[in-house]
Structures are given as structure tokens and as C-alpha cells.
Amino acid sequence: MAISRPFLLALLGIVLLGATVLAVQNARDASDSDATPAAVGSDAAPVPAQAPADSAPAETLRSAFNLDALHSAKFAAKLSMGDKSQSVRFDLSGAFERGAANEVPQFDVHGRISIAKQNVEGGFVSLGDKAYFTRGDTGWRLPAEIWDPVARSVAGGQSGQAPGLQLHPETWVRDVKSEGTENVAGVATDHVSATVDPAAVINDIDQALQGTGARVLNRRQATRAVKQAELDVWVGAEDHILRRLTGAVVIARAGRLGVDVRLTDVNEPQQIKAPAHVRAGAPGGVFGTFAEGLVGGVSGGSVSLKAMTSPNPGKAARAVRDHKKVVILFRNARGLDDRAMAAVMRSVDRRTKAVVLTDDVAAVERYGKLVEDLGVSQTPSIVIIDRSGHARLLEGFTDADTLTQAVADAR
């Protein structure tokens, strides 16, 4: 069965947005604590939470969910869901380094979703003061207008504004027992298993959703749907920091959900760098749609990534300096007349020597003095700039012949 690209897009959004929110929330939580964590890479090693040598399995499990002593690591996570007829797989990998309090963490997250023969992938990189959407070794930098408010929020310790839910996974389990000691990626760990209590999970999520405006879960239906849920964790024997977590959930009529998360190079310096190739603008395709939606969601719909990253204002300014004619279509991609204007602009581009550009109407302010006196307020709107830099505004749909003649009449 074919899976729609919007569905793939939503799944990728969950993976990347979840990872990003957790990383930023981790930094905010650190900034709220009384003690400032030691920066990773300093001479002094972080002091782990001490636990008795004969600590009970329940205490080992609790330490797995206490991330206060986790400052950096490489990570790899796999999530699979569905049954034999239809399955979905998420792969998430990367690295993070929390750094000092009141700093945006550095992290590199790459996500891939596989459904049947369809794949969607993309990533996100934070260097603290800069951030990029990525695909492979190519990146598109987020404008400062988008990323700086995130950095200021973290620096101000505004943890209350974080979009993450306040959940308490240590309360979700029962029948906790020790499975002995095992080696995970060269580290001696204590292995603990437990059964997940669906009712406890639903109750915790229910409490977290209260007051958010989100729909509260139907506890009875959700609890009855979960037929089995198991959890295993591997915690460092010396530092009591999580190294691996696996879980399996069997859901009625939905199949099996499995998760496997591994942490390596814990509290070691991570090499997180900007993408090797940085392009202007924003990513295209289905991942570009996700990036645009994510920025719109974070900004409450007040910011357009395409508008903020469009190279067209610079192209228009250079053309005007070179005494060339410029034609700019400002549009709303969802408007019928706006979409019809795409063919008109292609025709004008072929039939004239003008520099022909198309931009989201949200980018108008970035054109500055070139269009500021025209009062562009509706779409579609066409701005014609002559060789002397004088601009003229045409509003509404304009056919190719009329627009071509208007360009020819411009001096």
C-alpha cells in the first residue's frame, strides 16, 4: 500500500522536532538548576550521582531516567511500528554536547523514515549561535530572526516556555528486576528489565496534557489497546548513566512497536560542525515543506522560512544597480490566481530581457526601498522596476501579453 508524502512528512517532523525539543529542554533545565554543570572537555570529570554498590534494580532504573549527569554523547535510535502487512521504521542518529548553563546545546540530528519502498530523510544542526536544516552534507542556515529568539529564551532560563510535556517515565513501570551485568560498547553496565503499566503511562500523559488545550486521552480505550509492554535498560555500573534502552509494545490491531536507543562516547567532547556545503534559501521537496511548517509552528505562523531565506531581494538590488529592468511577482502559494501567474512569469521571462523573480508576499519587507512606497498588500501583485529604479505596481491576475507590454513600456 502506498503511503502519502504528507504522512511521511508528519512522521519525520515528529522525529526531528522531538529530538530538537529534548535537546533545547535539556539546556533549559540545566540553566534552572542551582549548580552549573561542568563543561564537557574540561580537566575535571563530571561527578556522577553516587549509589550504593548493592542498589536495588528500582534505583538503577530511576538513574536511567535521571539525565542530570549526561552532558554529551553520540546516539542512535531505531523505532519500528506496524505488522507484516504494513510497517514503518524510524532511524535517528547524531551527537549532542550540552555545554554550560544558559547556552543553546550543540547537536547534530539526522532522521530517516522508511515505509515500504519510500524514504524521507533530513536533519538539523545547532552550533549554539547558528542552526541549519541539513540533507546529507548540504545545509540551509536558519535566519537570525528565527534562531536568535530560541537562543535568547535558553539564555534567559525560560524553561516554562518549552513546548515539551512534563512526563515521569520512572512511574510507568512495575515488576522491576535485575538481569545481571553486561558490556555495552565497552562499558560495564547493570541490566534491568521491567513491565510497563499502561494505566500509569496514560495517567501521566493525561496529567501532562491538562491545561495545554490538547485533547485528553481516553484512558480506558488506550489501556485496553495495549496488550503487552516491556522495557529494558542498561546503566553504567560506575557513573549510573544510561547507555541503552529497549522497549516493546504490542497494540491491538496495530501490531508491535519497538524502540532501541543507544548512547556512546558519553561525556566526551563531540565534533559538531556546520554542514560542509551551505546553500542560500531553504531545502526543497517534502523536507523543505517540513522545514517551513516547523518554522511556522514555532513562530505561531508569523514567520515564513522561504520568505526569510529568499535570495531574490539581493538579486533585485543588484539588477537595479546594473540598470536592468526587474519584474517581481509577490504571491500566496495557495491562491488560484497566484498559481496561474506562474505560467505568465515564465512567458515574460522568455519574451523579455528583464530579471524576472517570484517571491512569497511575506518577503516584501526584505526588498526595502525598491518597493516600500508601493503599498503591496494583496496577491498576486506584480512590481515592475525600470532601468532608472522607478517602480510600478500591478494588482491581481495579469495575462502574459499585458504584462509583457507593460515591461516593454518601462524605460
N, C-alpha and C positions, 0 to 999 in steps of 0.2 A: 504493500500500500504506500503510495507516495505521500510524503509529508510536506506541507506547505512551508515556504520560506518564512512567512511571518511566525510560524510555530518554532522553527529553528532559531529565529531571531530572539524570540522571547526566552528560550532556554539559554542561549548564550548570554543574554542580558542578566539572567539570574546568576550564572556562574561568575561573570566578571564584576557585576555590581556587588554581589555578596562578598567577594574577596576584597574589593576595594573598601567597602564599608567596614569590614572587620579590621583591616589594616589601619584605617584612619581612627576608628573607635579605640583601637589598642593604644594609639598615641595619645588620644584624649584622656583615656583612663589613667595613663601614666602621668599626664600633666596634673591630674586631680589628686594624685597620691601625695602624702606628706613627704616621702622620701623620693629623691630624684634618682632613677636608675643609672648605674654606671654605663657610660657609652661603650658600645662594643668596640673592641680593639684596643682598649686601654690596658695598662700594665696590670691593673687589679682585676682579678677574675670576679664575676658576679657571685654573690653569696647565695647558694640555694636554700630553699626552705628546709630546715632540719626536721627529720622524722626519726623516731626510734628504729633500731635495727629490726625489731620484731613488729613493725607496724602492721595493722590488720589490713586485709585486702580492701576494705571500705576506705581506709585512709589513703591507700595507694591510688584508688580510683578518684578520690577527691583531688589529689595532687595533679592528676592528669588534666583536670579542667581548670586548674589554677595556673594562669599564664603569666603571672607577675614576674617570674624569673626568666621568661623567654624573651630575649632581646633581638635575636636574629636566627635565621635558618634558611635552608633550602627546603622546598616542599613539593610533594607530588601527591595528587589526589585523583581517585577514579570513582565515578559514580555510575552505576548501571541500573536500569529500571525497565520493567516490562516482562513479557513472556516470550516463548519461542516464535510466536507469530508476529510480534512487534516489540522491538527493544530499542532503547536509547542509551547512549553511553556518553558521559562527560569525562574529559581529561583536563586536569588543571595542574599547572606546574609553574615553578618560578622560585623566587627568593625574596626575603624582606630583611630590613635592618631598621629597628625602631629608633635608635639614637637616643638623644637626650629628651627630657620633658619639654613640652611646648614646641616640638618640632614635628612637621609632617614626616611620617616614616618614608623611607625609600623602599620601593618594592617593584618587582617585575613579575607580572602575572600574565600567563598565556592560557587561553581556554580553547578547547576543541569539542565540538558536538558531532557525534556520528549517529545517524539514523538510517538504517538500510544502507544504501549507497550514496547518501547525501551527507556532506560535511560542511560545517560552518566553523570558522576559527578567527580569532583575533586576540589582541592583548592590550595591556595598559601598563605604562611605566611611570613611576613617580620618582623624581630626584629630589624631592622636598620642595624646592622653589620652582621646579618645572615639571610638567607632566605631558605624556604623549599617548595617543592611541597608536597601537602598533599592529602590523601584519608582517610576520617574518622579521627581516632586519630593516624594514621601512617604517618610519613613524611620521605622525602628524601632530605637531605640538598644539596643546590647548592654549588659546589666547590668555594673556594675563587676566583679562576681565572675568574669565571663567574660573581659573585656578586660584588666583590670589585670595578670593573670599574663603576658600577652603583652608588655605594656609593661615589666614588671619583667625579663623574660627578655632583651629587647633592651638595656635599660639596664645589665644585668649582663654584656653581651657574651657571652651563652651561645650562640654560633654553632653549637656542636656539637649543640645540641638541635633545630636547624632540620630540618624534615621534607623539605627539598629534596634531590635527588640531586646528587652531585658529578660533573658532566659536563664534558667538554673538547671543545666543538664545533670548535675550531680544528684538531683532529686528524682530523676526519671527511672532509677534502677532498683532492682531487688535481687536477692539470691546471689550476692557478690561472693566470688571465691577465687582463691589463688590457683594459678595454673603453672607455678614454678618460675624459674628464671630462664631467660633466653637471650641470645645475642641478636641485636638489630643494627645492621650497618656498622658493626664493630663496637657497639656499645652494649654493656651488660644491662639488661632490663628485667623488671618484675612484670610478669604477665598476669593480668586479672581479667576474669570474664564475669558477665552479669546478664540478667534478663531485664529487658526494658519493659516498664509498666506503661502501657498505652494510656491508661486513665491519668497517670501522673503527668505524662507529656502533654496531653490535651488540656489538663487543668493549668499547667504552667503557661502554655501558649494562650489560653483563654485569658489568664490574668494579664499577660503582656499586651494583649490586644485591647484590653479595656481602656477606653479614653482616647484611642488612636483614630477612631472613626472607621476602622476596618471591621468587616463582618466577623462576629464571634463564631467560633466553630461549634457545630452540633456535636456535643461530647458523646452522646450515645451512639450515633451513627459512626463517628470516627473511631471510637473504641471497638465497636463490633467489627469494623472493616479490617482491623489489624489482627491477623491470625497468629503471628509469631514475630518476636523482635529480640535479637541477641546483640550483645556488644562485647568487644574485647579491646583492651588497651595494654600497651607496653610502655612502662615508665622507667626512666633512667634509675638504676639502683643507687647511684651516688648523688645525682643532682635532683632527682624526683621531678624531671621534666618529661613531658610526653614525647615519645619517639614514633609511636604508631597507634592508629585507631582503626578498627574494622567494625562494621555493623551489617546486619542482615535483617530485613523486614519483609514478611510475607503479607500481602494485602489482597483481600478477597476481590476477585475479578480484575485485578490489576497486575498480578504477578509478583515478582520478587524485586526488592530494591536493595542493592548492595553498595557499600561505601568502603574505601580503603584509603587512609591518609597516612603519609609517612613524612617525618621530619629528619633531615640530616644536617651535618655541619652546624649543630645547634650552638648559638652564642659565639660563632666565629665570624670574622669580617666577610661580608658578601660583596662581590663585584657587580654592582648595579650601575649600568651605563645607559647613556642616551642611545637611541637607535642609530645604526651605522649610516643610514640614509634618511634624512629628514626632508619631507616634501611640504610645499605650501598647500594650503587648503585643508581638506578633510578627506578621510577614506571614502571610497565609493562602494557601490554594491550593497548587499544586505548588511555587512558590518558597518558601513557608513550610515545606514538607516538606524542601526542600533546606537551608534555614537551620537547621532543627532537627537534621538529620543532620550538618551541618558542625560545629555546636557540640558535638554528641555525639562526633564523631570527634576533635576537638581535645582534649576533656576526658576521652577514654577511656570515654565513656558515663556519666560521673559527674554530668553537668550536663544539665538539660533547659531549653532556651530558653523553652518555653511556661510552665514552672513558674516560672522566674526572672523572667518579664515579666508574669505574670498580674496583672490589676488587681483580682481578686476578694478578696484579703486586705484591701485598703483598703475595698472595698465592704462586706465583712462587719463591719469595725470601725466604720464609720460607722452601719450599721444597728443594731448593738448599742448604740451611744451614743444613738441615737434611740429606743431601747426597742422595736425591731421584732423579730419572730421571724425567724430565719435557718435555712435548710436548705442544707447543703453536701454534695455528693457528691464523694468522693475516689475516683478510678478509675484503672485502667490501660486505655488505649485499645484494647489488643489482647485484653482479656478478654471472653469471651462474656457473662457476667453483667453486666459493666461496660457493654457496649454496650446490653444490654437495659434498663439503668437509665435510658438517655437518654429513652425514652418515658415512663417513670414520673415523671421530674423535670418533664417538660413538663406532665403531668397535674396534678401537685402545684402547679405554678406557676399553672395556670388555676383550680384549686379552692380555693386559699388566698390569703391576703394576705401570706404570708411572702416574704422575699427569698430566692430560690432560685438557687443557684450550683453550678457544676460545675467541678472542677479536677483536674489531674494529681496523683496521690498524692505526687509529688516536691515539691509546693508546700506540704506540711503544715507544715513548719517556719516558713514565712513568716506563718502565722496566729498565732504566738506564744501568748499566754496564753489565747486563745479556745479552743484545742483541745489545749494541751500536756499536760493531765492525763488525757486520754482514751486515750492509747496507740494511736493509729491506726497499724496495722501491716499491714493486708491490704486487698484491694479486692474488690468495692466496699465502701466504708464510708460511712455517712451520719451526719453530725453535725447535731443539732437544737439550736439555741440559743434559749432562751425570752426573754421581754421583760426578765427580770432579769439576763440574761447567763449563766445556768446552762446547761451543755451536756450532751447525752446522745448516746451512740454506738450506732448500729445497724450490725451487720456482715452482709455477704452480701446476696444479692438480696432486695429488699423490694417487694412489689407496691404498686400505686398506692393502693388503698383502705387498706391497713395504714399506709402512710407518711402519707397524708392524715389519718388518725385520730390518729396519733402527733403530728403537728403541731398538730392541734386541741387535744389534751390538754396540750400545753406551755403554761405560763402566763406 
